[in-house]
Amino acid sequence: MPWYRDWLFYSLLIVVFILDRVSKEIIRSSVAVGASWPDAGLFRIVHGLNTGSAFGLFTGFTNFLIVASVLGIALVLYLFHRQNNSVIWLRLSLGMIVGGAVGNLFDRLKDGAVIDFISVGWWPAFNLADSAISVGMALLVTTLLFGERLGWIKPDSTNEEKPD
C-alpha cells in the first residue's frame, strides 16, 4: 500500500477538524448566541446552538448523539484500516466525513451542543463540519455507485496494491 494512503486520510481529517474548530471559535467570540449578521438576506452569519443532529433531529438527545458519533467514527476507522483499497476518492471522502464528525463530537462533549453559523435562505443553519460530512457523503456515494464508470475504480479488480 502506498505511504500516502493513511497520510491523506488523516491529513484531511485533521484539516477539516482544525478549520471547523477555528471557525466556531471565531463565531463564539464575535457573534452573540441568537444574533445574525446581516439581520436579513439570503446569506447570513448566525450563532446557533444545536442540541440535535442535522435538521434538528434528536434535539435534546445529546448523550445518544455522543455515543452514536463515537461508534460511527470507530466503525469508519476500523473499516478504513481493514481494507486494502487504493481508491483515492474513498480515502478523501472518509477523511472529510470523520473530520466533520470529530468536529461536531468535540462540540457536544465540550458544550452539549454544536455551534451552527452558516445560514442560507430557508435551509437550517449549519457549520463547516456539517459541510465536510455532506460533501464527503456525496463523494462516497458517487464513488461507490459510479466509480467504475468514471474510471476511479478499476473494473473487475479488488484495487489491492501489489507488495513491493
C-alpha positions in Angstrom: 0.0 0.0 0.0 1.4 3.4 -0.9 2.7 5.5 2.1 0.2 8.3 1.4 -2.8 6.1 2.0 -3.1 6.8 5.7 -1.4 10.2 5.4 -4.0 11.5 3.0 -6.9 10.3 5.1 -5.5 11.6 8.4 -4.3 14.9 6.9 -7.7 15.7 5.6 -9.4 14.6 8.8 -7.1 17.0 10.8 -7.5 19.9 8.3 -11.3 19.6 8.5 -11.2 19.4 12.3 -9.0 22.4 12.6 -10.9 24.6 10.2 -14.1 23.7 11.9 -12.7 24.5 15.4 -11.2 27.8 14.3 -14.4 28.9 12.5 -16.6 28.0 15.5 -14.2 29.9 17.9 -14.4 33.0 15.7 -18.2 32.8 15.8 -18.2 32.2 19.6 -16.0 35.2 20.2 -17.6 37.6 17.8 -21.4 36.9 17.4 -23.8 36.6 20.3 -25.9 33.5 20.6 -29.1 34.0 18.6 -27.6 37.0 16.7 -27.5 37.3 12.9 -25.3 39.3 10.6 -26.7 40.9 8.5 -30.1 40.9 10.1 -31.8 39.8 6.8 -30.8 38.4 3.5 -30.1 35.2 1.6 -26.7 34.5 3.2 -26.2 35.3 6.9 -23.8 34.5 9.7 -25.7 33.4 12.8 -24.7 31.9 16.1 -27.0 29.0 16.9 -26.6 26.2 19.3 -27.9 22.9 18.1 -28.5 20.2 20.7 -29.7 17.8 18.0 -28.3 16.5 14.8 -28.9 17.6 11.2 -32.2 19.4 10.6 -32.7 19.5 14.4 -33.4 15.7 14.6 -32.8 14.1 18.0 -32.9 17.5 19.8 -32.1 17.0 23.5 -30.6 13.6 23.0 -27.0 14.7 23.4 -25.8 11.6 25.1 -27.3 9.4 22.4 -25.6 11.6 19.7 -22.3 11.3 21.5 -22.5 7.5 21.7 -23.6 7.3 18.1 -20.8 9.6 16.9 -18.1 7.7 18.8 -19.4 4.3 17.4 -19.7 5.7 13.9 -16.2 7.2 14.0 -14.8 4.0 15.4 -16.5 1.9 12.8 -15.2 4.0 9.9 -11.6 3.9 11.4 -11.8 0.2 11.8 -13.1 -0.4 8.2 -10.5 2.1 6.8 -7.7 0.1 8.4 -9.1 -3.3 7.4 -9.5 -2.5 3.7 -6.7 -2.6 1.2 -8.4 -0.3 -1.3 -6.3 2.1 -3.2 -9.1 4.3 -4.5 -8.1 7.8 -3.5 -11.7 9.1 -3.6 -12.7 6.7 -0.8 -9.9 7.9 1.4 -10.8 11.6 0.6 -14.5 11.1 1.3 -13.8 9.2 4.6 -11.3 11.8 5.8 -13.9 14.5 5.3 -16.7 12.5 7.0 -14.6 11.6 10.0 -13.1 15.1 10.3 -16.5 16.6 10.4 -17.9 14.0 12.8 -14.9 14.6 15.2 -15.5 18.4 15.0 -19.2 18.1 15.9 -18.4 15.4 18.6 -15.9 17.8 20.2 -18.6 20.5 20.4 -21.1 18.0 22.0 -18.5 16.9 24.6 -17.4 20.4 25.4 -20.7 22.3 25.3 -23.5 19.8 25.0 -24.4 21.4 21.6 -23.0 22.1 18.2 -22.4 25.7 17.0 -24.1 26.3 13.7 -23.4 29.6 12.0 -23.9 29.5 8.2 -27.5 30.4 7.2 -28.5 30.2 3.5 -32.1 31.1 2.7 -34.7 28.8 4.3 -32.1 26.0 4.9 -31.3 25.2 8.5 -28.1 26.7 9.8 -25.0 24.5 9.6 -21.2 24.6 10.1 -18.0 23.6 8.3 -18.1 20.1 9.9 -21.6 19.6 8.5 -20.4 20.7 5.1 -17.5 18.3 5.2 -19.7 15.4 6.2 -22.2 16.3 3.4 -19.5 16.6 0.7 -17.8 13.5 1.9 -21.0 11.5 1.8 -21.8 12.8 -1.7 -18.2 11.8 -2.8 -18.5 8.4 -1.1 -21.9 7.6 -2.8 -20.6 8.8 -6.2 -17.5 6.7 -5.9 -19.4 3.6 -4.8 -22.2 4.0 -7.4 -20.2 5.4 -10.4 -16.6 4.8 -9.6 -16.0 2.3 -12.3 -17.8 4.4 -15.0 -15.8 7.4 -14.0 -12.5 5.5 -14.1 -11.9 5.9 -10.4 -12.2 2.2 -9.7 -10.6 -0.4 -12.0 -13.3 -2.8 -13.3 -13.0 -6.5 -12.2 -10.3 -5.6 -9.7 -10.1 -5.6 -5.9 -7.9 -2.5 -6.2 -5.3 -4.1 -3.9 -1.8 -2.9 -4.2 0.8 -5.5 -5.1 3.5 -5.9 -2.4 6.8 -4.2 -3.2 
